[in-house]
Amino acid sequence: MFTPHASKSGIGSAASLLELIYHATVRQIRKSHGNAVIGLIVNMLQAMLFVAVFYVMFSILGLRSSAVRGDFLLYMMTGVFLFMTHTKAMGAVVGAEGPTSPMMKHAPMNTVVAISSAALASLYIQFLSMTVILVLYYTVSTPFTIDDPVGALAMFLLAWFSGVAVGILFLAAKPWFPTFIGIASTIYMRANMIASGKMVLANTLPPKLLAMFSWNPLFHSIDQARGFTFINYNPHNTSPGYPLYLSLALIMIGLMGEFYTRQHASASWSAGR
């Protein structure tokens, strides 16, 4: 009765939602590490450690000749960056606050904002880490050329988008099967160490091996990213359409599951966790 009601247009509501997502994203970034610079450095060190490990492994096993013609470190970084972006996005979304979180007691907050902020915070950290590493590599070590930077960046975003899609699917089922989803998401991330195909080229795989990788949207994103990065590589066995359409389907299924979960949310789900 004594509360003024301010009617908002569609544009005003969208602006308010975007502002809320922005502040929630900043909160997610700060929550990962108190010092934003230290958090960025830690993520960069993880990526560089991945690259160093695979570089040593390829050198010892003599597999460098199987890589695409061009900068070998850039070849490895295209796989590592997209792999980390995909898995980090999935992990961030799976760990987002659900319908029984204390944050949901605040009126403007909802699970869509929580999912969006977790996904965007992950994208921000990964994109910044990739940019800094590539700039350092270009200026300090070896100047390189990316054949189609826009296409390569699009595949980077597609890897992130598919990670978000898988994460939403896991998040929707998490309140019902928390232990199983925790194990399943961990298995998925570990399996992607191999199933992502970040150290192989789809064009060089025999049909039997190709069938073991082609189900994975990340495999398509990485292979297509190498096609945009290197002028000497033209991917024939992968497509950017598959991870895009699969991700859209997974997001729709995940959002429907999340809506159903939200309707049946109980505070007892989060008790004792």
C-alpha positions as CSV (number, residue, x, y, z in Angstrom):
1,M,0.0,0.0,0.0
2,F,2.8,2.4,0.9
3,T,5.3,1.0,-1.5
4,P,5.6,3.0,-4.8
5,H,5.2,0.8,-7.8
6,A,7.5,1.9,-10.7
7,S,6.4,0.3,-13.9
8,K,9.3,-0.8,-16.1
9,S,9.3,-1.2,-19.8
10,G,10.9,-4.2,-21.5
11,I,14.1,-2.2,-22.1
12,G,14.3,-1.1,-18.5
13,S,13.8,-4.7,-17.2
14,A,16.5,-5.9,-19.6
15,A,18.9,-3.2,-18.4
16,S,18.2,-4.1,-14.8
17,L,18.8,-7.7,-15.5
18,L,22.1,-7.0,-17.3
19,E,23.2,-4.8,-14.4
20,L,22.4,-7.6,-12.0
21,I,24.4,-10.1,-14.1
22,Y,27.3,-7.7,-14.3
23,H,27.5,-7.3,-10.5
24,A,27.1,-11.0,-9.9
25,T,29.9,-11.7,-12.5
26,V,32.2,-9.3,-10.6
27,R,31.3,-11.1,-7.4
28,Q,32.1,-14.5,-9.0
29,I,35.5,-13.2,-10.2
30,R,36.4,-11.9,-6.8
31,K,35.1,-15.0,-5.1
32,S,37.6,-17.2,-7.0
33,H,40.5,-15.3,-5.6
34,G,40.7,-12.2,-3.3
35,N,43.3,-10.6,-5.6
36,A,42.2,-10.5,-9.2
37,V,45.8,-10.3,-10.5
38,I,46.9,-13.3,-8.5
39,G,43.9,-15.3,-9.8
40,L,44.8,-14.4,-13.4
41,I,48.4,-15.4,-12.8
42,V,47.4,-18.7,-11.3
43,N,45.2,-19.5,-14.3
44,M,48.0,-18.5,-16.7
45,L,50.4,-20.8,-14.9
46,Q,47.9,-23.7,-15.2
47,A,47.7,-23.1,-19.0
48,M,51.5,-22.8,-19.4
49,L,52.0,-25.9,-17.3
50,F,49.6,-27.9,-19.6
51,V,51.5,-26.6,-22.7
52,A,54.9,-27.5,-21.1
53,V,53.8,-31.0,-20.2
54,F,52.5,-31.8,-23.6
55,Y,55.5,-30.2,-25.3
56,V,57.8,-32.5,-23.3
57,M,55.6,-35.5,-24.0
58,F,55.5,-34.9,-27.7
59,S,59.3,-34.3,-27.8
60,I,60.0,-37.5,-25.9
61,L,57.6,-39.7,-27.9
62,G,58.7,-38.1,-31.2
63,L,55.2,-37.1,-32.2
64,R,56.0,-33.6,-33.3
65,S,55.9,-34.7,-37.0
66,S,52.2,-35.6,-36.6
67,A,51.3,-32.0,-35.8
68,V,50.2,-29.5,-38.4
69,R,52.9,-27.6,-40.3
70,G,53.5,-24.4,-38.5
71,D,54.3,-23.2,-35.0
72,F,54.3,-26.2,-32.8
73,L,53.7,-24.3,-29.6
74,L,50.8,-22.5,-31.2
75,Y,49.4,-25.8,-32.3
76,M,49.5,-27.0,-28.7
77,M,48.1,-23.8,-27.3
78,T,45.0,-23.9,-29.6
79,G,44.2,-27.3,-28.0
80,V,45.0,-26.3,-24.4
81,F,43.2,-23.0,-24.4
82,L,40.0,-24.4,-25.8
83,F,40.2,-27.4,-23.5
84,M,40.6,-25.3,-20.4
85,T,37.9,-22.8,-21.5
86,H,35.4,-25.7,-22.0
87,T,36.1,-27.5,-18.8
88,K,36.4,-24.3,-16.6
89,A,33.1,-23.1,-18.0
90,M,31.4,-26.4,-17.3
91,G,32.9,-26.5,-13.7
92,A,31.8,-22.9,-13.0
93,V,28.2,-23.5,-14.1
94,V,28.0,-26.8,-12.2
95,G,29.2,-25.0,-9.1
96,A,26.8,-22.1,-9.6
97,E,24.3,-21.3,-6.8
98,G,21.1,-23.3,-7.1
99,P,17.5,-22.6,-6.1
100,T,18.2,-23.4,-2.4
101,S,21.2,-21.2,-2.1
102,P,21.0,-18.3,0.5
103,M,21.7,-15.9,-2.3
104,M,18.3,-16.8,-3.9
105,K,16.5,-15.2,-0.9
106,H,17.4,-11.8,-2.2
107,A,14.5,-10.7,-4.4
108,P,16.3,-9.7,-7.7
109,M,18.5,-12.8,-7.6
110,N,17.6,-15.9,-9.6
111,T,19.2,-19.0,-11.0
112,V,19.5,-17.5,-14.5
113,V,21.6,-14.7,-13.1
114,A,23.7,-17.2,-11.1
115,I,24.4,-19.3,-14.2
116,S,25.1,-16.3,-16.4
117,S,27.5,-14.7,-14.0
118,A,29.4,-18.0,-13.4
119,A,29.7,-18.6,-17.1
120,L,30.8,-15.0,-17.9
121,A,33.3,-14.9,-15.0
122,S,34.9,-18.1,-16.4
123,L,35.0,-16.6,-19.9
124,Y,36.6,-13.4,-18.6
125,I,39.4,-15.2,-16.8
126,Q,40.1,-17.6,-19.7
127,F,40.0,-15.0,-22.4
128,L,42.3,-12.6,-20.4
129,S,44.7,-15.5,-19.7
130,M,44.8,-16.6,-23.3
131,T,45.4,-13.0,-24.5
132,V,48.2,-12.3,-22.1
133,I,50.0,-15.6,-22.9
134,L,49.7,-15.1,-26.7
135,V,51.0,-11.5,-26.4
136,L,53.9,-12.6,-24.3
137,Y,54.7,-15.5,-26.7
138,Y,54.6,-13.1,-29.7
139,T,56.7,-10.3,-28.1
140,V,59.2,-12.4,-26.1
141,S,59.7,-15.6,-28.1
142,T,58.3,-16.0,-31.7
143,P,56.2,-13.7,-33.8
144,F,53.4,-15.7,-35.3
145,T,50.5,-15.2,-37.7
146,I,46.9,-16.5,-37.2
147,D,45.4,-17.1,-40.6
148,D,41.8,-16.1,-39.6
149,P,41.7,-14.5,-36.1
150,V,38.0,-13.9,-36.1
151,G,37.2,-17.6,-36.9
152,A,39.7,-18.8,-34.3
153,L,38.1,-16.5,-31.7
154,A,34.6,-17.8,-32.7
155,M,35.8,-21.4,-32.1
156,F,37.1,-20.3,-28.7
157,L,33.7,-18.9,-27.8
158,L,32.1,-22.0,-29.2
159,A,34.2,-24.2,-26.8
160,W,33.1,-21.9,-23.9
161,F,29.5,-22.1,-25.1
162,S,29.5,-25.9,-25.3
163,G,31.0,-26.1,-21.8
164,V,28.2,-23.8,-20.4
165,A,25.6,-26.1,-22.1
166,V,27.0,-29.3,-20.5
167,G,27.3,-27.5,-17.2
168,I,23.6,-26.4,-17.3
169,L,22.6,-30.0,-17.9
170,F,24.6,-31.2,-14.9
171,L,23.4,-28.3,-12.8
172,A,19.7,-29.1,-13.5
173,A,20.2,-32.7,-12.2
174,K,22.5,-31.8,-9.3
175,P,19.9,-31.2,-6.6
176,W,18.3,-34.6,-7.4
177,F,21.6,-36.6,-7.6
178,P,24.3,-34.5,-6.0
179,T,26.8,-37.3,-5.4
180,F,26.3,-38.9,-8.9
181,I,26.5,-35.5,-10.7
182,G,29.7,-34.6,-8.8
183,I,31.3,-37.9,-9.9
184,A,29.9,-37.6,-13.5
185,S,31.1,-34.1,-14.0
186,T,34.6,-35.1,-12.7
187,I,34.7,-38.1,-15.1
188,Y,33.6,-35.9,-18.0
189,M,36.4,-33.4,-17.3
190,R,39.0,-36.1,-16.9
191,A,37.8,-37.9,-20.0
192,N,38.2,-34.7,-22.0
193,M,41.9,-34.9,-21.4
194,I,41.9,-37.5,-24.2
195,A,38.4,-37.3,-25.8
196,S,38.9,-33.6,-26.7
197,G,41.5,-34.6,-29.2
198,K,43.5,-31.5,-28.4
199,M,46.8,-33.3,-29.4
200,V,45.6,-34.9,-32.6
201,L,44.3,-33.8,-36.0
202,A,41.0,-35.1,-37.2
203,N,42.2,-35.3,-40.7
204,T,44.9,-37.8,-39.7
205,L,42.7,-40.2,-37.7
206,P,41.5,-43.4,-39.2
207,P,37.6,-43.9,-39.2
208,K,37.6,-46.2,-36.1
209,L,39.5,-43.6,-34.0
210,L,37.5,-40.7,-35.5
211,A,34.3,-42.3,-34.3
212,M,35.7,-42.3,-30.7
213,F,36.2,-38.5,-30.8
214,S,33.5,-37.1,-33.1
215,W,30.7,-37.3,-30.4
216,N,32.5,-34.6,-28.4
217,P,31.6,-31.0,-29.3
218,L,35.0,-29.8,-28.0
219,F,36.8,-32.0,-30.5
220,H,35.0,-30.2,-33.3
221,S,35.8,-26.8,-31.9
222,I,39.5,-27.5,-31.4
223,D,39.9,-29.0,-34.9
224,Q,38.0,-26.1,-36.5
225,A,40.1,-23.6,-34.5
226,R,43.3,-25.1,-36.0
227,G,41.8,-24.8,-39.4
228,F,41.3,-21.0,-38.8
229,T,44.7,-20.7,-37.1
230,F,46.9,-22.4,-39.6
231,I,46.8,-21.8,-43.4
232,N,48.2,-25.3,-44.0
233,Y,45.3,-27.1,-42.4
234,N,41.8,-27.5,-43.7
235,P,39.6,-29.7,-41.5
236,H,37.4,-32.1,-43.4
237,N,36.0,-34.4,-40.6
238,T,34.7,-31.8,-38.2
239,S,32.1,-29.0,-38.4
240,P,31.3,-25.9,-36.3
241,G,27.6,-26.6,-36.7
242,Y,27.6,-29.8,-34.6
243,P,28.8,-28.2,-31.4
244,L,26.6,-25.2,-31.9
245,Y,23.4,-27.1,-32.4
246,L,24.2,-29.7,-29.8
247,S,24.9,-26.9,-27.3
248,L,21.6,-25.2,-28.0
249,A,19.8,-28.5,-27.6
250,L,21.6,-29.2,-24.3
251,I,20.8,-25.7,-23.0
252,M,17.1,-26.0,-23.8
253,I,17.0,-29.4,-22.0
254,G,19.0,-28.1,-19.1
255,L,16.9,-25.0,-18.7
256,M,13.7,-27.0,-18.7
257,G,15.2,-29.3,-16.1
258,E,16.3,-26.4,-14.0
259,F,12.8,-24.8,-14.2
260,Y,11.3,-28.1,-13.0
261,T,13.9,-28.4,-10.3
262,R,13.2,-24.8,-9.1
263,Q,9.5,-25.5,-8.9
264,H,10.2,-28.5,-6.5
265,A,13.1,-26.9,-4.6
266,S,13.3,-27.7,-0.9
267,A,15.5,-26.1,1.7
268,S,16.3,-29.5,3.0
269,W,18.3,-30.3,-0.1
270,S,21.1,-28.0,1.1
271,A,20.9,-29.0,4.7
272,G,23.9,-30.7,6.0
273,R,26.0,-30.1,2.8
